Amino acid sequence: MELFKGRPLDTATRLERELRVYDFLDNLGIEYIRTDHGPANTMEACNEIDAVLEVTICKNLFLCNRQKTQFYLLMMPGDKPFKTKDLSAQINSARLSFADSEDMLSMLDIEPGAVSIMGLMNDKEDRVKLLIDEDVLKGEYLGCHPCVCTSSLKLKTKDVLEKYLPATKHELSVVVLPRYENV
């Protein structure tokens, strides 16, 4: 894997959803490092990318309540286990589960394996609430996919919080998820 500063020069084989991410970031003046790779739809594949980018790519989970009236994008460290009970109590939403891929596509223009905070730029109706584990916010940089699972980005956390999120009109809620020593 090779590192590149900014968008790819050759865009002929890139999906429109990926190119829109680069346009959005470039218009905001947000700098980013990019690497291209095979499909990274497992945390193991992401760990390899982490080493190249020298950043931890977050585990991103697209969740909803049982009635499908509330949708959430949860960003958390990849090495933390996810237990719905730990999150449900903090956001006052019982019976959380993984949202359907159809909802993911219609709200975030993302397919399974490429879920990312970058999809919030496509949520014009503000249907998805952003939840970020406190440990993600501790790093100077964060890693994510540009709405496809064949590229990854390294961005300054500060730029995501102070430039990207306001431009998408999304706010974040900080959650605290335990590590569980014996898992």
C-alpha positions in Angstrom: 0.0 0.0 0.0 1.2 3.4 -1.0 0.4 6.7 0.7 -1.0 9.6 -1.3 -1.7 13.2 -0.3 -5.2 14.1 -1.4 -7.5 12.7 -4.1 -6.6 10.2 -6.8 -5.4 11.7 -10.1 -7.0 9.0 -12.2 -10.7 8.9 -11.3 -12.0 6.8 -14.2 -12.4 3.6 -12.0 -13.7 5.4 -8.9 -17.3 5.4 -7.7 -19.2 8.7 -7.7 -19.8 8.4 -3.9 -16.0 8.2 -3.3 -15.3 11.2 -5.6 -18.0 13.2 -3.7 -16.1 12.7 -0.5 -12.9 14.1 -2.0 -14.8 17.1 -3.4 -16.5 17.7 0.0 -13.2 17.5 1.9 -11.3 19.6 -0.7 -14.0 22.3 -0.6 -13.6 22.5 3.2 -9.8 22.8 2.9 -9.4 19.6 4.9 -6.1 17.8 4.2 -6.0 14.0 4.1 -3.7 11.2 3.4 -5.1 8.3 1.3 -4.2 4.7 0.6 -5.8 2.3 -1.8 -6.2 -1.4 -1.1 -8.3 -4.5 -1.6 -11.7 -4.6 0.0 -11.3 -3.8 3.7 -14.6 -5.0 5.2 -13.1 -6.8 8.2 -11.3 -5.4 11.3 -8.3 -7.6 10.4 -8.0 -6.0 7.0 -8.3 -2.6 8.7 -5.5 -3.4 11.1 -3.1 -3.8 8.1 -4.3 -0.4 6.8 -3.8 1.1 10.2 -0.2 0.2 10.2 0.3 1.9 6.8 -1.6 5.1 7.7 -0.2 5.1 11.3 -3.7 5.6 12.6 -6.5 3.5 14.0 -9.4 3.1 11.7 -12.6 3.1 13.7 -15.1 0.4 13.9 -18.2 2.0 12.4 -21.6 0.5 13.2 -24.9 1.6 11.7 -27.6 0.9 14.2 -31.3 1.5 14.7 -34.0 1.0 17.3 -36.6 -1.8 16.9 -39.2 0.5 15.4 -36.6 1.9 12.9 -37.4 5.4 14.0 -34.0 6.3 15.3 -30.7 5.6 13.4 -27.2 5.9 14.8 -23.7 5.8 13.4 -21.4 4.6 16.2 -17.6 5.2 15.9 -15.5 3.2 18.3 -12.0 1.8 18.5 -11.7 -1.5 16.6 -10.3 -3.3 19.6 -13.3 -2.6 21.8 -16.1 -5.1 21.9 -19.6 -3.8 21.2 -22.4 -4.8 23.6 -25.7 -3.1 22.9 -26.6 -2.9 26.6 -23.6 -0.6 27.2 -24.8 1.9 24.5 -28.6 1.6 25.0 -28.5 2.9 28.5 -26.5 6.0 27.4 -28.7 7.0 24.6 -32.1 5.9 26.1 -32.8 3.6 23.3 -33.7 0.0 24.1 -33.5 -2.9 21.6 -30.7 -1.6 19.4 -29.8 -3.7 16.4 -27.9 -3.4 13.2 -29.8 -1.4 10.6 -30.6 -2.8 7.2 -28.2 -2.3 4.3 -31.1 -0.7 2.4 -31.4 2.0 5.1 -27.6 2.4 5.0 -27.6 3.0 1.3 -30.6 5.3 1.3 -29.5 7.5 4.2 -25.7 7.5 3.9 -25.1 6.2 0.3 -22.8 3.5 1.8 -22.8 -0.2 1.4 -21.9 -2.7 4.1 -18.1 -2.9 4.7 -17.6 0.8 3.9 -19.6 2.4 6.8 -17.9 5.7 7.7 -18.4 9.1 9.1 -18.0 10.4 5.6 -21.5 9.1 4.8 -23.0 11.8 7.0 -22.5 14.3 4.2 -25.2 12.3 2.3 -27.7 12.4 5.2 -29.4 15.7 4.2 -32.4 15.0 6.4 -30.4 14.5 9.5 -31.9 11.1 10.2 -28.7 9.6 11.5 -27.3 10.5 14.9 -23.5 10.4 15.4 -22.2 8.6 18.5 -18.4 8.6 19.1 -16.7 6.7 21.8 -14.6 9.0 24.0 -11.4 7.0 23.1 -11.7 7.9 19.4 -11.6 11.6 20.3 -8.3 11.2 22.1 -6.2 10.7 19.0 -4.7 13.5 16.9 -5.9 11.6 13.8 -8.6 9.2 12.8 -9.0 6.8 9.9 -12.0 6.1 7.8 -13.2 5.0 4.4 -14.3 7.5 1.8 -17.7 5.7 1.4 -16.0 2.8 -0.3 -14.0 -0.1 1.3 -11.2 0.0 -1.2 -9.6 3.3 0.0 -8.9 4.7 3.5 -8.2 8.2 4.7 -6.2 9.7 7.5 -7.7 13.0 8.8 -7.0 15.3 11.7 -9.6 14.6 14.4 -9.8 18.4 14.9 -10.7 18.9 11.2 -13.4 16.3 11.4 -14.9 17.9 14.5 -14.5 21.6 13.7 -14.9 21.6 9.9 -16.5 18.4 8.5 -19.3 17.8 11.1 -20.5 21.5 11.0 -20.6 21.3 7.2 -22.7 18.2 7.3 -25.0 19.8 10.0 -24.4 16.9 12.3 -23.6 17.0 16.0 -21.9 14.3 17.9 -22.8 12.6 21.2 -19.9 11.2 23.1 -20.4 7.8 24.6 -18.2 5.7 26.9 -17.9 2.1 26.0 -16.0 -0.3 28.4 -13.1 -2.4 27.2 -13.9 -5.6 29.1 -10.6 -7.2 30.1 -11.7 -10.8 29.9 -13.4 -10.9 26.5 
